[in-house]
């Protein structure tokens, strides 16, 4: 891999890391009630998926 290719890979990785940091920062800046409701929603969805997986696999 030449220098230009290596620089492109490094630049893409840096942009990806910055994007992840921005998303995490935005999520942490949400009010507490929004974070709790998001977490509860995720738990309900996961439990529903597990129930669905277990009931369909036993048919």
PDB file of N, CA, C and O in Angstrom:
ATOM      1  N   UNK A   1       0.855  -1.164   0.000  1.00  0.00           N
ATOM      2  CA  UNK A   1       0.000   0.000   0.000  1.00  0.00           C
ATOM      3  C   UNK A   1       0.907   1.234   0.000  1.00  0.00           C
ATOM      4  O   UNK A   1       1.817   1.350   0.821  1.00  0.00           O
ATOM      5  N   UNK A   2       0.649   2.129  -0.909  1.00  0.00           N
ATOM      6  CA  UNK A   2       1.481   3.331  -0.979  1.00  0.00           C
ATOM      7  C   UNK A   2       1.067   4.343   0.081  1.00  0.00           C
ATOM      8  O   UNK A   2       0.106   4.120   0.818  1.00  0.00           O
ATOM      9  N   UNK A   3       1.784   5.444   0.155  1.00  0.00           N
ATOM     10  CA  UNK A   3       1.535   6.451   1.184  1.00  0.00           C
ATOM     11  C   UNK A   3       0.154   7.075   1.056  1.00  0.00           C
ATOM     12  O   UNK A   3      -0.518   7.317   2.058  1.00  0.00           O
ATOM     13  N   UNK A   4      -0.270   7.337  -0.181  1.00  0.00           N
ATOM     14  CA  UNK A   4      -1.578   7.973  -0.374  1.00  0.00           C
ATOM     15  C   UNK A   4      -2.698   7.046   0.107  1.00  0.00           C
ATOM     16  O   UNK A   4      -3.641   7.501   0.755  1.00  0.00           O
ATOM     17  N   UNK A   5      -2.604   5.775  -0.200  1.00  0.00           N
ATOM     18  CA  UNK A   5      -3.608   4.813   0.248  1.00  0.00           C
ATOM     19  C   UNK A   5      -3.649   4.708   1.758  1.00  0.00           C
ATOM     20  O   UNK A   5      -4.723   4.628   2.355  1.00  0.00           O
ATOM     21  N   UNK A   6      -2.483   4.708   2.372  1.00  0.00           N
ATOM     22  CA  UNK A   6      -2.409   4.648   3.832  1.00  0.00           C
ATOM     23  C   UNK A   6      -3.020   5.893   4.460  1.00  0.00           C
ATOM     24  O   UNK A   6      -3.718   5.800   5.470  1.00  0.00           O
ATOM     25  N   UNK A   7      -2.762   7.060   3.870  1.00  0.00           N
ATOM     26  CA  UNK A   7      -3.341   8.297   4.372  1.00  0.00           C
ATOM     27  C   UNK A   7      -4.863   8.292   4.238  1.00  0.00           C
ATOM     28  O   UNK A   7      -5.561   8.795   5.119  1.00  0.00           O
ATOM     29  N   UNK A   8      -5.378   7.735   3.156  1.00  0.00           N
ATOM     30  CA  UNK A   8      -6.829   7.661   2.966  1.00  0.00           C
ATOM     31  C   UNK A   8      -7.449   6.768   4.030  1.00  0.00           C
ATOM     32  O   UNK A   8      -8.485   7.112   4.599  1.00  0.00           O
ATOM     33  N   UNK A   9      -6.833   5.632   4.303  1.00  0.00           N
ATOM     34  CA  UNK A   9      -7.339   4.709   5.325  1.00  0.00           C
ATOM     35  C   UNK A   9      -7.338   5.392   6.690  1.00  0.00           C
ATOM     36  O   UNK A   9      -8.309   5.282   7.439  1.00  0.00           O
ATOM     37  N   UNK A  10      -6.268   6.085   7.012  1.00  0.00           N
ATOM     38  CA  UNK A  10      -6.181   6.782   8.300  1.00  0.00           C
ATOM     39  C   UNK A  10      -7.247   7.869   8.395  1.00  0.00           C
ATOM     40  O   UNK A  10      -7.884   8.033   9.435  1.00  0.00           O
ATOM     41  N   UNK A  11      -7.438   8.609   7.308  1.00  0.00           N
ATOM     42  CA  UNK A  11      -8.444   9.678   7.308  1.00  0.00           C
ATOM     43  C   UNK A  11      -9.844   9.105   7.507  1.00  0.00           C
ATOM     44  O   UNK A  11     -10.635   9.664   8.265  1.00  0.00           O
ATOM     45  N   UNK A  12     -10.157   8.009   6.843  1.00  0.00           N
ATOM     46  CA  UNK A  12     -11.472   7.386   6.977  1.00  0.00           C
ATOM     47  C   UNK A  12     -11.679   6.901   8.411  1.00  0.00           C
ATOM     48  O   UNK A  12     -12.759   7.077   8.974  1.00  0.00           O
ATOM     49  N   UNK A  13     -10.666   6.303   8.995  1.00  0.00           N
ATOM     50  CA  UNK A  13     -10.770   5.839  10.375  1.00  0.00           C
ATOM     51  C   UNK A  13     -10.974   7.006  11.335  1.00  0.00           C
ATOM     52  O   UNK A  13     -11.776   6.908  12.264  1.00  0.00           O
ATOM     53  N   UNK A  14     -10.263   8.097  11.123  1.00  0.00           N
ATOM     54  CA  UNK A  14     -10.425   9.265  11.990  1.00  0.00           C
ATOM     55  C   UNK A  14     -11.828   9.846  11.880  1.00  0.00           C
ATOM     56  O   UNK A  14     -12.427  10.217  12.889  1.00  0.00           O
ATOM     57  N   UNK A  15     -12.353   9.929  10.668  1.00  0.00           N
ATOM     58  CA  UNK A  15     -13.712  10.440  10.482  1.00  0.00           C
ATOM     59  C   UNK A  15     -14.716   9.526  11.177  1.00  0.00           C
ATOM     60  O   UNK A  15     -15.667  10.005  11.794  1.00  0.00           O
ATOM     61  N   UNK A  16     -14.511   8.222  11.082  1.00  0.00           N
ATOM     62  CA  UNK A  16     -15.395   7.272  11.751  1.00  0.00           C
ATOM     63  C   UNK A  16     -15.360   7.422  13.265  1.00  0.00           C
ATOM     64  O   UNK A  16     -16.402   7.402  13.920  1.00  0.00           O
ATOM     65  N   UNK A  17     -14.173   7.571  13.816  1.00  0.00           N
ATOM     66  CA  UNK A  17     -14.036   7.736  15.268  1.00  0.00           C
ATOM     67  C   UNK A  17     -14.705   9.042  15.707  1.00  0.00           C
ATOM     68  O   UNK A  17     -15.403   9.070  16.720  1.00  0.00           O
ATOM     69  N   UNK A  18     -14.495  10.116  14.952  1.00  0.00           N
ATOM     70  CA  UNK A  18     -15.130  11.385  15.301  1.00  0.00           C
ATOM     71  C   UNK A  18     -16.653  11.287  15.235  1.00  0.00           C
ATOM     72  O   UNK A  18     -17.350  11.849  16.080  1.00  0.00           O
ATOM     73  N   UNK A  19     -17.164  10.582  14.244  1.00  0.00           N
ATOM     74  CA  UNK A  19     -18.611  10.411  14.129  1.00  0.00           C
ATOM     75  C   UNK A  19     -19.162   9.660  15.333  1.00  0.00           C
ATOM     76  O   UNK A  19     -20.201  10.034  15.878  1.00  0.00           O
ATOM     77  N   UNK A  20     -18.478   8.614  15.747  1.00  0.00           N
ATOM     78  CA  UNK A  20     -18.918   7.841  16.915  1.00  0.00           C
ATOM     79  C   UNK A  20     -18.895   8.709  18.162  1.00  0.00           C
ATOM     80  O   UNK A  20     -19.826   8.663  18.966  1.00  0.00           O
ATOM     81  N   UNK A  21     -17.840   9.501  18.334  1.00  0.00           N
ATOM     82  CA  UNK A  21     -17.762  10.380  19.498  1.00  0.00           C
ATOM     83  C   UNK A  21     -18.888  11.409  19.500  1.00  0.00           C
ATOM     84  O   UNK A  21     -19.457  11.699  20.553  1.00  0.00           O
ATOM     85  N   UNK A  22     -19.215  11.962  18.337  1.00  0.00           N
ATOM     86  CA  UNK A  22     -20.300  12.934  18.259  1.00  0.00           C
ATOM     87  C   UNK A  22     -21.644  12.308  18.603  1.00  0.00           C
ATOM     88  O   UNK A  22     -22.455  12.917  19.300  1.00  0.00           O
ATOM     89  N   UNK A  23     -21.881  11.093  18.118  1.00  0.00           N
ATOM     90  CA  UNK A  23     -23.137  10.413  18.417  1.00  0.00           C
ATOM     91  C   UNK A  23     -23.236  10.117  19.905  1.00  0.00           C
ATOM     92  O   UNK A  23     -24.292  10.315  20.506  1.00  0.00           O
ATOM     93  N   UNK A  24     -22.158   9.651  20.500  1.00  0.00           N
ATOM     94  CA  UNK A  24     -22.177   9.373  21.935  1.00  0.00           C
ATOM     95  C   UNK A  24     -22.387  10.647  22.741  1.00  0.00           C
ATOM     96  O   UNK A  24     -23.119  10.644  23.731  1.00  0.00           O
ATOM     97  N   UNK A  25     -21.758  11.723  22.326  1.00  0.00           N
ATOM     98  CA  UNK A  25     -21.910  12.988  23.027  1.00  0.00           C
ATOM     99  C   UNK A  25     -23.348  13.486  22.922  1.00  0.00           C
ATOM    100  O   UNK A  25     -23.907  13.999  23.891  1.00  0.00           O
ATOM    101  N   UNK A  26     -23.934  13.334  21.754  1.00  0.00           N
ATOM    102  CA  UNK A  26     -25.327  13.761  21.569  1.00  0.00           C
ATOM    103  C   UNK A  26     -26.254  12.927  22.449  1.00  0.00           C
ATOM    104  O   UNK A  26     -27.191  13.458  23.046  1.00  0.00           O
ATOM    105  N   UNK A  27     -25.999  11.642  22.528  1.00  0.00           N
ATOM    106  CA  UNK A  27     -26.842  10.762  23.346  1.00  0.00           C
ATOM    107  C   UNK A  27     -26.716  11.120  24.826  1.00  0.00           C
ATOM    108  O   UNK A  27     -27.711  11.111  25.551  1.00  0.00           O
ATOM    109  N   UNK A  28     -25.516  11.429  25.273  1.00  0.00           N
ATOM    110  CA  UNK A  28     -25.311  11.752  26.683  1.00  0.00           C
ATOM    111  C   UNK A  28     -25.944  13.085  27.043  1.00  0.00           C
ATOM    112  O   UNK A  28     -26.249  13.320  28.212  1.00  0.00           O
ATOM    113  N   UNK A  29     -26.149  13.959  26.076  1.00  0.00           N
ATOM    114  CA  UNK A  29     -26.726  15.266  26.356  1.00  0.00           C
ATOM    115  C   UNK A  29     -28.251  15.249  26.377  1.00  0.00           C
ATOM    116  O   UNK A  29     -28.878  16.279  26.622  1.00  0.00           O
ATOM    117  N   UNK A  30     -28.847  14.095  26.125  1.00  0.00           N
ATOM    118  CA  UNK A  30     -30.304  13.989  26.207  1.00  0.00           C
ATOM    119  C   UNK A  30     -30.721  14.116  27.667  1.00  0.00           C
ATOM    120  O   UNK A  30     -29.967  13.745  28.566  1.00  0.00           O
ATOM    121  N   UNK A  31     -31.911  14.637  27.902  1.00  0.00           N
ATOM    122  CA  UNK A  31     -32.421  14.672  29.280  1.00  0.00           C
ATOM    123  C   UNK A  31     -32.573  13.256  29.836  1.00  0.00           C
ATOM    124  O   UNK A  31     -32.728  12.291  29.088  1.00  0.00           O
ATOM    125  N   UNK A  32     -32.525  13.160  31.144  1.00  0.00           N
ATOM    126  CA  UNK A  32     -32.569  11.853  31.805  1.00  0.00           C
ATOM    127  C   UNK A  32     -33.836  11.082  31.452  1.00  0.00           C
ATOM    128  O   UNK A  32     -33.779   9.871  31.236  1.00  0.00           O
ATOM    129  N   UNK A  33     -34.978  11.765  31.390  1.00  0.00           N
ATOM    130  CA  UNK A  33     -36.213  11.046  31.092  1.00  0.00           C
ATOM    131  C   UNK A  33     -36.203  10.474  29.683  1.00  0.00           C
ATOM    132  O   UNK A  33     -36.780   9.411  29.457  1.00  0.00           O
ATOM    133  N   UNK A  34     -35.564  11.144  28.728  1.00  0.00           N
ATOM    134  CA  UNK A  34     -35.476  10.598  27.366  1.00  0.00           C
ATOM    135  C   UNK A  34     -34.571   9.380  27.334  1.00  0.00           C
ATOM    136  O   UNK A  34     -34.878   8.395  26.664  1.00  0.00           O
ATOM    137  N   UNK A  35     -33.449   9.440  28.059  1.00  0.00           N
ATOM    138  CA  UNK A  35     -32.540   8.294  28.088  1.00  0.00           C
ATOM    139  C   UNK A  35     -33.204   7.090  28.727  1.00  0.00           C
ATOM    140  O   UNK A  35     -33.034   5.964  28.259  1.00  0.00           O
ATOM    141  N   UNK A  36     -33.972   7.319  29.808  1.00  0.00           N
ATOM    142  CA  UNK A  36     -34.666   6.215  30.476  1.00  0.00           C
ATOM    143  C   UNK A  36     -35.715   5.620  29.543  1.00  0.00           C
ATOM    144  O   UNK A  36     -35.831   4.399  29.439  1.00  0.00           O
ATOM    145  N   UNK A  37     -36.478   6.473  28.868  1.00  0.00           N
ATOM    146  CA  UNK A  37     -37.518   5.951  27.974  1.00  0.00           C
ATOM    147  C   UNK A  37     -36.904   5.200  26.803  1.00  0.00           C
ATOM    148  O   UNK A  37     -37.456   4.192  26.362  1.00  0.00           O
ATOM    149  N   UNK A  38     -35.764   5.677  26.288  1.00  0.00           N
ATOM    150  CA  UNK A  38     -35.082   4.948  25.214  1.00  0.00           C
ATOM    151  C   UNK A  38     -34.625   3.578  25.696  1.00  0.00           C
ATOM    152  O   UNK A  38     -34.766   2.586  24.982  1.00  0.00           O
ATOM    153  N   UNK A  39     -34.077   3.524  26.906  1.00  0.00           N
ATOM    154  CA  UNK A  39     -33.603   2.257  27.455  1.00  0.00           C
ATOM    155  C   UNK A  39     -34.757   1.286  27.680  1.00  0.00           C
ATOM    156  O   UNK A  39     -34.646   0.098  27.376  1.00  0.00           O
ATOM    157  N   UNK A  40     -35.865   1.798  28.214  1.00  0.00           N
ATOM    158  CA  UNK A  40     -37.037   0.949  28.445  1.00  0.00           C
ATOM    159  C   UNK A  40     -37.562   0.426  27.109  1.00  0.00           C
ATOM    160  O   UNK A  40     -37.918  -0.747  26.993  1.00  0.00           O
ATOM    161  N   UNK A  41     -37.607   1.288  26.117  1.00  0.00           N
ATOM    162  CA  UNK A  41     -38.063   0.861  24.792  1.00  0.00           C
ATOM    163  C   UNK A  41     -37.181  -0.226  24.208  1.00  0.00           C
ATOM    164  O   UNK A  41     -37.678  -1.175  23.602  1.00  0.00           O
ATOM    165  N   UNK A  42     -35.870  -0.094  24.387  1.00  0.00           N
ATOM    166  CA  UNK A  42     -34.950  -1.110  23.890  1.00  0.00           C
ATOM    167  C   UNK A  42     -35.155  -2.434  24.623  1.00  0.00           C
ATOM    168  O   UNK A  42     -35.133  -3.498  24.004  1.00  0.00           O
ATOM    169  N   UNK A  43     -35.354  -2.368  25.938  1.00  0.00           N
ATOM    170  CA  UNK A  43     -35.567  -3.595  26.722  1.00  0.00           C
ATOM    171  C   UNK A  43     -36.850  -4.287  26.284  1.00  0.00           C
ATOM    172  O   UNK A  43     -36.869  -5.504  26.100  1.00  0.00           O
ATOM    173  N   UNK A  44     -37.925  -3.515  26.116  1.00  0.00           N
ATOM    174  CA  UNK A  44     -39.194  -4.100  25.689  1.00  0.00           C
ATOM    175  C   UNK A  44     -39.036  -4.773  24.331  1.00  0.00           C
ATOM    176  O   UNK A  44     -39.550  -5.870  24.113  1.00  0.00           O
ATOM    177  N   UNK A  45     -38.325  -4.115  23.422  1.00  0.00           N
ATOM    178  CA  UNK A  45     -38.112  -4.694  22.097  1.00  0.00           C
ATOM    179  C   UNK A  45     -37.305  -5.982  22.175  1.00  0.00           C
ATOM    180  O   UNK A  45     -37.633  -6.957  21.500  1.00  0.00           O
ATOM    181  N   UNK A  46     -36.246  -5.998  22.995  1.00  0.00           N
ATOM    182  CA  UNK A  46     -35.420  -7.193  23.133  1.00  0.00           C
ATOM    183  C   UNK A  46     -36.203  -8.348  23.753  1.00  0.00           C
ATOM    184  O   UNK A  46     -36.094  -9.487  23.298  1.00  0.00           O
ATOM    185  N   UNK A  47     -36.988  -8.059  24.787  1.00  0.00           N
ATOM    186  CA  UNK A  47     -37.787  -9.104  25.424  1.00  0.00           C
ATOM    187  C   UNK A  47     -38.808  -9.646  24.429  1.00  0.00           C
ATOM    188  O   UNK A  47     -39.015 -10.857  24.354  1.00  0.00           O
ATOM    189  N   UNK A  48     -39.442  -8.766  23.670  1.00  0.00           N
ATOM    190  CA  UNK A  48     -40.385  -9.213  22.648  1.00  0.00           C
ATOM    191  C   UNK A  48     -39.726 -10.096  21.611  1.00  0.00           C
ATOM    192  O   UNK A  48     -40.303 -11.097  21.187  1.00  0.00           O
ATOM    193  N   UNK A  49     -38.522  -9.735  21.198  1.00  0.00           N
ATOM    194  CA  UNK A  49     -37.789 -10.550  20.224  1.00  0.00           C
ATOM    195  C   UNK A  49     -37.466 -11.921  20.794  1.00  0.00           C
ATOM    196  O   UNK A  49     -37.596 -12.931  20.102  1.00  0.00           O
ATOM    197  N   UNK A  50     -37.043 -11.962  22.056  1.00  0.00           N
ATOM    198  CA  UNK A  50     -36.715 -13.246  22.668  1.00  0.00           C
ATOM    199  C   UNK A  50     -37.951 -14.126  22.810  1.00  0.00           C
ATOM    200  O   UNK A  50     -37.888 -15.331  22.562  1.00  0.00           O
ATOM    201  N   UNK A  51     -39.066 -13.537  23.204  1.00  0.00           N
ATOM    202  CA  UNK A  51     -40.307 -14.301  23.317  1.00  0.00           C
ATOM    203  C   UNK A  51     -40.718 -14.834  21.953  1.00  0.00           C
ATOM    204  O   UNK A  51     -41.123 -15.990  21.828  1.00  0.00           O
ATOM    205  N   UNK A  52     -40.614 -13.997  20.938  1.00  0.00           N
ATOM    206  CA  UNK A  52     -40.963 -14.405  19.579  1.00  0.00           C
ATOM    207  C   UNK A  52     -40.053 -15.526  19.098  1.00  0.00           C
ATOM    208  O   UNK A  52     -40.521 -16.497  18.503  1.00  0.00           O
ATOM    209  N   UNK A  53     -38.751 -15.395  19.355  1.00  0.00           N
ATOM    210  CA  UNK A  53     -37.795 -16.432  18.948  1.00  0.00           C
ATOM    211  C   UNK A  53     -38.091 -17.760  19.637  1.00  0.00           C
ATOM    212  O   UNK A  53     -38.033 -18.814  19.003  1.00  0.00           O
ATOM    213  N   UNK A  54     -38.405 -17.717  20.917  1.00  0.00           N
ATOM    214  CA  UNK A  54     -38.645 -18.950  21.656  1.00  0.00           C
ATOM    215  C   UNK A  54     -39.972 -19.596  21.295  1.00  0.00           C
ATOM    216  O   UNK A  54     -40.080 -20.822  21.303  1.00  0.00           O
ATOM    217  N   UNK A  55     -40.981 -18.798  20.979  1.00  0.00           N
ATOM    218  CA  UNK A  55     -42.265 -19.403  20.633  1.00  0.00           C
ATOM    219  C   UNK A  55     -42.277 -19.949  19.216  1.00  0.00           C
ATOM    220  O   UNK A  55     -42.968 -20.931  18.942  1.00  0.00           O
ATOM    221  N   UNK A  56     -41.521 -19.330  18.303  1.00  0.00           N
ATOM    222  CA  UNK A  56     -41.497 -19.837  16.935  1.00  0.00           C
ATOM    223  C   UNK A  56     -40.564 -21.026  16.779  1.00  0.00           C
ATOM    224  O   UNK A  56     -40.744 -21.832  15.866  1.00  0.00           O
ATOM    225  N   UNK A  57     -39.576 -21.150  17.648  1.00  0.00           N
ATOM    226  CA  UNK A  57     -38.627 -22.261  17.497  1.00  0.00           C
ATOM    227  C   UNK A  57     -39.170 -23.578  18.049  1.00  0.00           C
ATOM    228  O   UNK A  57     -38.625 -24.640  17.748  1.00  0.00           O
ATOM    229  N   UNK A  58     -40.233 -23.526  18.851  1.00  0.00           N
ATOM    230  CA  UNK A  58     -40.784 -24.736  19.441  1.00  0.00           C
ATOM    231  C   UNK A  58     -41.962 -25.298  18.664  1.00  0.00           C
ATOM    232  O   UNK A  58     -42.608 -26.235  19.132  1.00  0.00           O
ATOM    233  N   UNK A  59     -42.256 -24.756  17.501  1.00  0.00           N
ATOM    234  CA  UNK A  59     -43.381 -25.269  16.705  1.00  0.00           C
ATOM    235  C   UNK A  59     -43.032 -26.526  15.984  1.00  0.00           C
ATOM    236  O   UNK A  59     -43.868 -27.082  15.272  1.00  0.00           O
TER     237      UNK A  59
END
